[in-house]
């Protein structure tokens, strides 16, 4: 296996010389850059950067890198953060009754494709308890009357298990603004090629319109229903011979693909959110 790497993510006002300054900072500390990706949003006047370098031979002690990156970002008038490739984020998966998203994510985790830990699976139904594998499965039934109390329980469980990311793998419930304010990093899979067919039963509405292409969209969750920053999308062709059940069957493949890709991009720190949209350095 390759030695661990550090991954810098930085957003700051754009100006000449930023690429040279950032790469020079890494080089000055003895770092060997493995990947460097940059983007300038001219309309917003912003510069985005992702730089990954090997820790072997790097001049700063590991515990000093994060404060140094924060100081670097502040000096450039922006915000910087650093992550380490050998630290596996702790992820909770929220599900309802459909198992394909959960099983796909767990399989990819166990095979090493997704560098994460899944200590917790939460569900508003008890159907998938056997599919949770070695993760703790907690049944949190929810209704309109109990939603606030259930979300408090869920937030407590996330804190107990030190969860960094929540993945909604066909959870089929809307998280409240209070939940998102207290735990803001949530990825959802929506079974349509957003912004088309937002909301419920998108496959039925797509079939009624006679579309020839359906898809799935993985996005960050915000208070706007199905309106959060998009991370990944996948599509598949359909024909006039397909019925609604065929669209659902084909759509599940796109859901698995888009969701797993989005989670991997997040885990690899290849996604940066700014001004309600994403830059994806893939």
C-alpha positions as CSV (number, residue, x, y, z in Angstrom):
1,X,0.0,0.0,0.0
2,X,1.1,3.5,-0.7
3,X,2.0,5.7,2.2
4,X,-0.6,8.0,3.7
5,X,-1.3,11.4,2.1
6,X,-2.6,14.7,3.3
7,X,-5.3,16.4,1.3
8,X,-5.7,20.2,1.4
9,X,-9.0,21.8,0.4
10,X,-9.0,25.6,0.1
11,X,-11.4,28.3,-1.1
12,X,-10.3,31.9,-1.2
13,X,-10.6,35.1,-3.3
14,X,-9.0,34.7,-6.7
15,X,-5.8,36.5,-7.5
16,X,-2.6,35.8,-9.5
17,X,0.0,33.4,-8.1
18,X,-2.2,31.3,-5.9
19,X,-1.2,28.0,-7.5
20,X,2.5,28.8,-7.1
21,X,2.0,29.9,-3.5
22,X,0.1,26.8,-2.5
23,X,2.5,24.3,-4.3
24,X,5.4,26.3,-2.9
25,X,4.1,25.9,0.6
26,X,3.9,22.2,0.2
27,X,7.4,22.0,-1.4
28,X,8.9,24.3,1.2
29,X,7.9,21.7,3.8
30,X,9.4,18.8,1.9
31,X,6.1,17.5,0.5
32,X,5.8,15.6,-2.8
33,X,2.6,16.5,-4.6
34,X,0.7,13.5,-6.0
35,X,-2.4,15.4,-7.2
36,X,-3.3,19.0,-7.7
37,X,-6.6,20.4,-9.0
38,X,-7.7,24.0,-9.2
39,X,-10.7,25.9,-10.4
40,X,-11.4,29.6,-10.7
41,X,-15.0,30.8,-10.7
42,X,-14.6,34.1,-12.5
43,X,-18.2,35.2,-11.8
44,X,-17.8,34.6,-8.1
45,X,-14.2,35.8,-7.9
46,X,-13.2,32.6,-6.1
47,X,-10.3,30.2,-6.3
48,X,-10.8,26.5,-5.3
49,X,-7.9,24.1,-4.8
50,X,-7.4,20.5,-3.9
51,X,-3.8,19.4,-3.3
52,X,-2.7,15.9,-2.2
53,X,0.8,15.1,-1.1
54,X,2.7,12.3,0.6
55,X,3.3,12.5,4.3
56,X,6.6,10.6,4.0
57,X,9.4,13.1,4.5
58,X,7.0,16.0,5.1
59,X,8.6,18.6,7.4
60,X,5.7,19.4,9.7
61,X,4.6,16.9,12.3
62,X,1.2,15.5,11.5
63,X,-0.5,17.2,14.4
64,X,0.8,20.6,13.2
65,X,-0.5,20.3,9.6
66,X,-4.1,21.2,10.3
67,X,-3.3,24.4,12.2
68,X,-0.8,25.4,9.5
69,X,-3.4,24.9,6.8
70,X,-6.0,26.9,8.7
71,X,-3.4,29.7,9.1
72,X,-2.6,29.5,5.4
73,X,-6.2,29.8,4.4
74,X,-6.7,32.8,6.6
75,X,-3.6,34.5,5.2
76,X,-5.1,34.1,1.7
77,X,-8.4,35.5,2.9
78,X,-10.3,32.2,2.7
79,X,-10.7,28.9,4.4
80,X,-8.5,25.9,4.3
81,X,-8.8,22.4,5.8
82,X,-6.8,19.2,5.6
83,X,-7.7,15.5,5.7
84,X,-5.6,12.4,5.9
85,X,-6.1,9.4,3.6
86,X,-5.5,6.8,6.3
87,X,-8.3,8.2,8.5
88,X,-11.5,6.3,7.7
89,X,-14.6,8.5,8.2
90,X,-17.4,7.1,10.3
91,X,-20.6,7.0,8.3
92,X,-24.2,6.3,9.3
93,X,-26.7,4.9,6.7
94,X,-30.4,5.8,6.9
95,X,-32.8,3.4,5.2
96,X,-36.5,2.5,5.0
97,X,-37.6,-0.7,3.3
98,X,-35.6,-0.8,0.1
99,X,-32.3,-2.7,0.5
100,X,-30.4,-2.1,-2.7
101,X,-28.6,1.1,-1.6
102,X,-27.6,-0.2,1.8
103,X,-26.3,-3.6,0.5
104,X,-24.3,-1.9,-2.3
105,X,-22.7,0.5,0.1
106,X,-21.8,-2.2,2.6
107,X,-20.4,-4.4,0.0
108,X,-18.2,-1.7,-1.4
109,X,-17.0,-0.8,2.1
110,X,-16.1,-4.4,2.9
111,X,-14.3,-4.8,-0.5
112,X,-12.2,-1.7,0.2
113,X,-13.7,0.3,-2.6
114,X,-15.2,2.9,-0.2
115,X,-12.7,3.9,2.5
116,X,-15.1,4.4,5.4
117,X,-16.5,2.7,8.5
118,X,-20.2,2.0,8.9
119,X,-20.9,1.6,12.6
120,X,-24.5,2.6,12.5
121,X,-27.6,1.9,10.4
122,X,-30.9,3.7,11.3
123,X,-34.3,2.9,9.8
124,X,-37.9,3.9,10.3
125,X,-38.8,0.3,9.6
126,X,-37.4,-2.9,11.0
127,X,-37.3,-4.8,7.7
128,X,-33.6,-4.5,6.9
129,X,-32.1,-5.4,10.3
130,X,-30.7,-8.7,9.0
131,X,-29.0,-6.8,6.1
132,X,-27.0,-4.4,8.4
133,X,-24.1,-6.8,8.8
134,X,-21.8,-5.9,11.6
135,X,-23.2,-2.4,11.9
136,X,-25.5,-1.5,14.8
137,X,-29.1,-1.4,13.6
138,X,-31.5,0.9,15.4
139,X,-35.2,1.0,14.5
140,X,-36.5,4.6,14.9
141,X,-40.1,4.6,13.7
142,X,-41.3,8.1,12.8
143,X,-44.6,9.8,12.4
144,X,-45.6,13.4,12.1
145,X,-46.4,13.5,15.8
146,X,-43.1,11.9,16.9
147,X,-40.7,13.4,14.3
148,X,-39.1,15.9,16.6
149,X,-38.4,13.4,19.3
150,X,-37.1,10.8,16.9
151,X,-34.7,13.2,15.3
152,X,-33.4,14.1,18.8
153,X,-32.8,10.3,19.3
154,X,-31.1,10.1,15.9
155,X,-28.8,13.0,16.6
156,X,-27.8,11.5,19.9
157,X,-26.9,8.3,18.2
158,X,-24.8,10.1,15.6
159,X,-22.9,11.9,18.3
160,X,-22.5,8.6,20.3
161,X,-20.9,6.9,17.3
162,X,-18.8,10.0,16.3
163,X,-20.5,10.1,12.8
164,X,-19.1,12.5,10.2
165,X,-21.4,11.7,7.3
166,X,-25.0,10.5,7.0
167,X,-26.1,8.8,3.8
168,X,-29.8,8.5,3.0
169,X,-30.0,5.3,1.0
170,X,-33.7,5.5,0.1
171,X,-34.7,6.7,3.5
172,X,-37.9,8.2,2.1
173,X,-38.2,10.7,4.9
174,X,-37.6,14.5,4.9
175,X,-35.2,15.7,7.5
176,X,-36.2,18.8,9.4
177,X,-34.4,22.1,9.3
178,X,-33.4,21.7,12.9
179,X,-31.8,18.3,12.2
180,X,-29.8,19.8,9.3
181,X,-28.7,22.8,11.3
182,X,-27.3,20.4,13.9
183,X,-25.9,17.8,11.5
184,X,-25.3,19.4,8.1
185,X,-23.3,16.8,6.1
186,X,-25.9,14.5,4.6
187,X,-25.9,12.9,1.1
188,X,-29.2,11.7,-0.4
189,X,-30.0,9.6,-3.5
190,X,-33.0,10.8,-5.5
191,X,-34.5,8.5,-8.1
192,X,-34.6,11.0,-11.0
193,X,-32.2,13.1,-13.0
194,X,-32.7,16.3,-11.1
195,X,-34.0,18.9,-11.6
196,X,-36.5,16.8,-13.5
197,X,-39.3,15.0,-11.6
198,X,-38.6,16.3,-8.1
199,X,-40.6,14.9,-5.2
200,X,-42.5,11.6,-5.0
201,X,-43.0,8.9,-7.7
202,X,-40.6,10.3,-10.3
203,X,-40.5,7.0,-12.3
204,X,-44.3,7.0,-12.6
205,X,-44.2,10.6,-13.9
206,X,-41.3,9.9,-16.2
207,X,-43.2,6.9,-17.7
208,X,-46.3,9.1,-18.2
209,X,-44.2,11.7,-20.1
210,X,-42.7,9.0,-22.2
211,X,-39.1,10.0,-21.5
212,X,-36.3,8.0,-23.2
213,X,-33.7,8.6,-20.5
214,X,-34.0,8.3,-16.7
215,X,-31.5,8.8,-14.0
216,X,-30.6,9.2,-10.4
217,X,-29.0,12.1,-8.6
218,X,-26.8,12.0,-5.5
219,X,-26.8,15.4,-3.7
220,X,-26.1,17.1,-0.4
221,X,-29.3,17.6,1.6
222,X,-30.5,21.1,2.3
223,X,-33.8,22.5,3.5
224,X,-35.0,22.8,-0.1
225,X,-36.5,19.4,-1.0
226,X,-34.3,17.7,-3.7
227,X,-32.6,21.0,-4.2
228,X,-29.2,20.6,-2.5
229,X,-25.8,20.8,-4.4
230,X,-25.5,17.9,-6.8
231,X,-22.5,15.6,-6.5
232,X,-23.1,12.8,-9.0
233,X,-25.7,11.7,-11.6
234,X,-26.2,8.5,-13.6
235,X,-28.5,7.7,-16.5
236,X,-29.9,4.8,-18.4
237,X,-31.9,4.6,-21.6
238,X,-35.5,3.4,-21.6
239,X,-37.9,2.7,-24.5
240,X,-41.6,2.8,-25.3
241,X,-41.8,-0.9,-24.5
242,X,-40.8,-0.3,-20.8
243,X,-43.5,-0.2,-18.2
244,X,-43.2,1.6,-14.8
245,X,-41.8,-1.6,-13.2
246,X,-39.1,-1.6,-15.9
247,X,-38.2,2.0,-15.1
248,X,-38.0,1.2,-11.4
249,X,-35.8,-1.9,-12.1
250,X,-33.4,0.0,-14.3
251,X,-33.5,3.0,-12.0
252,X,-32.2,1.0,-9.1
253,X,-28.9,0.4,-11.0
254,X,-28.5,4.1,-11.6
255,X,-29.3,4.8,-7.9
256,X,-26.6,2.4,-6.7
257,X,-24.0,3.8,-9.1
258,X,-24.7,7.5,-8.5
259,X,-24.8,7.1,-4.7
260,X,-21.6,5.0,-4.4
261,X,-19.7,7.4,-6.7
262,X,-20.9,10.4,-4.7
263,X,-19.9,8.8,-1.4
264,X,-16.5,7.9,-2.8
265,X,-15.9,11.4,-4.1
266,X,-16.8,12.7,-0.6
267,X,-14.5,10.3,1.1
268,X,-11.6,11.1,-1.2
269,X,-12.2,14.8,-0.5
270,X,-12.8,15.5,-4.1
271,X,-16.0,17.5,-3.6
272,X,-16.1,21.2,-2.5
273,X,-19.3,23.1,-1.9
274,X,-19.5,26.8,-2.5
275,X,-22.3,29.3,-3.3
276,X,-24.9,26.5,-3.4
277,X,-23.1,24.3,-5.9
278,X,-20.3,21.8,-6.1
279,X,-16.9,21.6,-7.7
280,X,-16.0,17.9,-8.2
281,X,-12.3,17.2,-8.8
282,X,-12.6,13.8,-10.3
